[in-house]
Amino acid sequence: IMGTHGAKGFEELFIGSNALKVVDVAPCPVLTVQSHASKPGFSNIVLPIDRSLHSREKVAMATALAKVYGAKIHILGLLNDTEEKEYEKLQIVLDQVQHAVENAALGFTRHTVKGTHLAAEALKYGTSVNADLIIIMTDHESALTGLFMGPLAKQIVNHSRIPVLSIKPHYGNFESLNLTGAYTAY
């Protein structure tokens, strides 16, 4: 768990926040919290899902936390404007995530946004549902080195006034992941 003030302007482009550096290298999930967080626990968890390979890895963590806190999960499908042809494929992924949340007997909502600034869309959605946690994958851009955090994750960690739980993806045997009861690679 790490406090942060985020990073803006020059610092964001060239240096980054200390919290972002920890998120990038920590082998465990990292919860970043700005001073705006006003209460312990979680009641509304935003679960952004996209078409990236590792996006669904956070589902098990989200359902476990939601059970502990009695929270509602807000499944948010993210689709870049340039991926219009991927809409139906994203819906299939969202169906799998929804199935996992339903199997956990949790309350949920489901929404899909299209845009060019998906981090901003995710944060805007989080505010609209009164979220008190956003769970993201760091989605490293380089599976070989594991050193470069994806741009969506960076933007969310740097700009979110909502606490963010950042989880590193697993690189290896994806078939062994049991996130939805019957995991199917896509």
Disulfide bonds with the S-S distance in Angstrom:
none
